[in-house]
Amino acid sequence: MSEWLVLSIAMIAACAVVLVIVIANHRFTSDNDDTSGTPDVLEYMTMMIGVVYAIVLGLAIAGVWEARGAAEEQVAREAQALHEVRERVQVYPAEVRERVREDVDAYVAHVVGEEWPAEGERGRITERGGALLERVRRDVTDYRPRTDHESQAYQPLVDHIAAADEARQARGRGAGSTMPGVVWFGLIIGGLVTVGLIFALQIRRTSRELLLAGLFSALIAFLLFLIWDFDAPFGRSGSDTAEPFIELFPQALG
């Protein structure tokens, strides 16, 4: 299911539930019920709960945003290191050069086509990806340079493969969800309480009040969806954070 469709359904459902409850509450309320005033202490408590929940939401969004940024940085490092390997191997003999490039392309195709979905579903990288990267390493380290030019290129190639491996391991460690379950519990319960306080303010069934109640509930739904979406550092729609690989290795993914 598309992320935009999920977001739309969540926001519409939140608005609908709140509006139905407000209208039903108004219909079953006695005509003699005084809704002209709200105790000051209730307004103060409502304001404080809203402020506290807004702070918690802000911290949660900042946390998942930071984790998403760190994940994208690791992906860029891994892709750039492998791109350097593919380009610097130009000084090697044709047979070795083509073998290294083919294995690099095979690794990239596996990462984008199979490993990204696996990270989203199971929260970890694949053993097949590690084996393909190890094959690239062996292609480089098993070759004995024959000229000074090849010798000068050897160590940088080894360093770039090590950098790619390090970035890959960091990507694996950050593949899972970044938000603990207890935090999600607090966010959901806090959202229900915050939206529920709308009814404690004794709002009436005017178009302005209904509009504000619906927009407020939709905003809470949107912010929770935003945290849920960013909680997966490498995305929930497949390879949406694999852009560095896609840009640097079009020949491997064509």
Buried (B, 14 or more C-beta within 10 A) or exposed (E): EEBEEBBEEBBEEBBEBBBEBBEEEBEEEEEEEEEEEEEEEEEEEBEEBBEEBEEBBEEBBEBBEEBBEBBBEBBBBBBBBBBBBBEBBEBBEEEBBEBBBBBBBBBBBBBBBEBBBBBBEEBEBBEBBBEBBBBBBEBBEEBEBEEEEBEEBBEEBBEBBEBBBBBBBBBBEBBBBBBEEEBBEBBEEBBEEBBEBBEEEBBEBEEEBBEEBBEBBBBBBBBBBBBBBBBBBBBBBEBEBBBBBBEBBEEBBE
